[in-house]
Amino acid sequence: MTSSYDAVIVGGGHNGLVAAAYLARAGRSVLVLERLGRTGGAAVSTQAFAGVDARLSRYSYLVSLLPKKVVTDLGLSFAVRKRHVSSYTPVSRGGRDTGLLVSGPDATRDSFAALTGSDREYEAWQRFYGMTQRVAERVFPTLTEPLPSRAELRRRVDDPDAWEALFERPIGERVEADFADDLVRGVVLTDALIGTFAHAHDPSLRQNRCFLYHVIGNGTGDWDVPVGGMGALTDALANAARAAGAELRTGHEVTGIATDGRRAEVTYRTADGEHTVAAAHVLVNASPQALAALVGDAPPPPAEGAQLKVNMLLKRLPRLRDRSVDPREAFGGTFHIAEGYAELEAAYRQAAEGKLPAAPPSEIYCHSLTDPSILGPDLVREGYQTLTLFGLHTPARLFAEDNDAAREALLKATLAQLDAVLDEPLDDCLATDADGRPCIEAKTPLDLERDLRLPGGNIFHRDLAFPYADEGTGRWGVETAHANVLLCGAGAVRGGGVSGIPGHNAAMAVLGEV
């Protein structure tokens, strides 16, 4: 390494790699310093189970918000595949095991009618998601532009009813006004609760902000499967950054940043001791809390995550009690468990009272149905499948007293909810690793904080923000109190999810491009 760079990037997660690639392609000298022994952050593929040839997306797992522009600009060798099924939600009604399957238009209409007895809910569904798609088409392109003002974004949306529903009033009001069926209401609301501990009528509107980012990706709101797993994306980004001339160093932990607003000195630690490097700009691909500690500023308000992440490998997909649906359809999209509207509210209330939800809500999907490349050929031939489960309403505070005991209890309760809609125990389907242990692992918010330094286990680093300028947000939403130090992690305005948007925007801020 040299002693000075145009830009030093703290952290080699996907946003840091995006920024590095853009800046290096623009001719800037770039150094990326990553604490861990690998780049990729939370967007990695891992052999999670000993002796088993399966590379799972251990943390983040689906792609929606990554702009096609970033993939094209950087010439990434990376692809996604569409899921043929959007979602399946099992339910027992009138003593009958049934469910709601959202896939093609005709099958979806038929499923709504069979569940609810009429076309009313399906037609409301079409109107509601027609509205969100129009918003997506108008809002998503702004995410890689300088921040619009609130008034400018409202003009771009050009739909007073949609603006009121998504930006002004709690999302629960619109869900309850548009839909009558409890199960349908719950399926709609889940997008507002991903990693976000809130209820449908929370006056903070944090649930609205979460919902918005989950329905606007690339103007469609589709959540696609990364071919080869999440690690394929960050490997492609690392290759693009290196090819453009960026230097990537792992096992280099940044411990401090000193700046006068024009030049900065970055201190980092390796196995050989402590070192420093100078930079014109420093881009911090870490949380706002980490940024404050590095520059010596007052810390921001504490963050708190609220999810359970479970990775599984199965010998086969389990049979369902609802015999009308093929398990390959049901698990090919998002499989909702205990996510009726009343169930979500009950789980929230119990967690808010400091108790683990009795019927934990969760959603599951099978990566390998859409992309079997993450499995070795023997596993594919024998019919093995992956399952990824994401649990809701599990705030970090519930694990503070005894993380291990709470994890075990929550996992047991969560899998019991899944077993309740299966025609055979999930345990009978789980594969075993080389040591004979079941292929299942669970991560609580405190586990994510330990493994990835996510503050409070918050997958967004802090509450998501609406994608418009506010006091102190700066031109691109990445600026800090220090002129030459930028925040390019998920905690930036328009951050969160695997998007690369904060990385792109921080690079644009450095390059002075519009």
Stockholm file with secondary structure:
# STOCKHOLM 1.0

chainA/1-514         MTSSYDAVIVGGGHNGLVAAAYLARAGRSVLVLERLGRTGGAAVSTQAFAGVDARLSRYSYLVSLLPKKVVTDLGLSFAVRKRHVSSYTPVSRGGRDTGLLVSGPDATRDSFAALTGSDREYEAWQRFYGMTQRVAERVFPTLTEPLPSRAELRRRVDDPDAWEALFERPIGERVEADFADDLVRGVVLTDALIGTFAHAHDPSLRQNRCFLYHVIGNGTGDWDVPVGGMGALTDALANAARAAGAELRTGHEVTGIATDGRRAEVTYRTADGEHTVAAAHVLVNASPQALAALVGDAPPPPAEGAQLKVNMLLKRLPRLRDRSVDPREAFGGTFHIAEGYAELEAAYRQAAEGKLPAAPPSEIYCHSLTDPSILGPDLVREGYQTLTLFGLHTPARLFAEDNDAAREALLKATLAQLDAVLDEPLDDCLATDADGRPCIEAKTPLDLERDLRLPGGNIFHRDLAFPYADEGTGRWGVETAHANVLLCGAGAVRGGGVSGIPGHNAAMAVLGEV
#=GR chainA/1-514 SS CCSEEEEEEECCBHHHHHHHHHHHHTTCCEEEEESSSSSBTTSCEEECSTTCCBEEECSCCCBSSSCHHHHHHTTCCCCEECCSCCEEEEEEETTEEEEEEECSHHHHHHHHHHHHSSSHHHHHHHHHHHHHHHHHHHHGGGGGSSCCCHHHHHHHHCCHHHHIIIIISCHHHHHHHHCCCHHHHHHHHGGGCTTCCCCTTCTTCHHHHHHHHHHCGGGTTCCBEETTCHHHHHHHHHHHHHHTTCEEEESCEEEEEEECSSCEEEEEEETTEEEEEEEEEEEECSCHHHHHHHHTCCCCCCCCCCCEEEEEEESSCCCBSCTTSCHHHHTTSEEEESCSHHHHHHHHHHHHTTCCCSSCCEEEECHHHHCGGGBCHHHHHHTCEEEEEEECSCCGGGGSSCHHHHHHHHHHHHHHHHHTTBSSCGGGTBCBCTTSCBSEEEECHHHHHHHHCCGGGCTTSSCCCCSSCCTTCTTTSCBCSSTTEEECSTTSTTCCSSCCHHHHHHHHHHHTCC
#=GC SS_cons         CCSEEEEEEECCBHHHHHHHHHHHHTTCCEEEEESSSSSBTTSCEEECSTTCCBEEECSCCCBSSSCHHHHHHTTCCCCEECCSCCEEEEEEETTEEEEEEECSHHHHHHHHHHHHSSSHHHHHHHHHHHHHHHHHHHHGGGGGSSCCCHHHHHHHHCCHHHHIIIIISCHHHHHHHHCCCHHHHHHHHGGGCTTCCCCTTCTTCHHHHHHHHHHCGGGTTCCBEETTCHHHHHHHHHHHHHHTTCEEEESCEEEEEEECSSCEEEEEEETTEEEEEEEEEEEECSCHHHHHHHHTCCCCCCCCCCCEEEEEEESSCCCBSCTTSCHHHHTTSEEEESCSHHHHHHHHHHHHTTCCCSSCCEEEECHHHHCGGGBCHHHHHHTCEEEEEEECSCCGGGGSSCHHHHHHHHHHHHHHHHHTTBSSCGGGTBCBCTTSCBSEEEECHHHHHHHHCCGGGCTTSSCCCCSSCCTTCTTTSCBCSSTTEEECSTTSTTCCSSCCHHHHHHHHHHHTCC
//
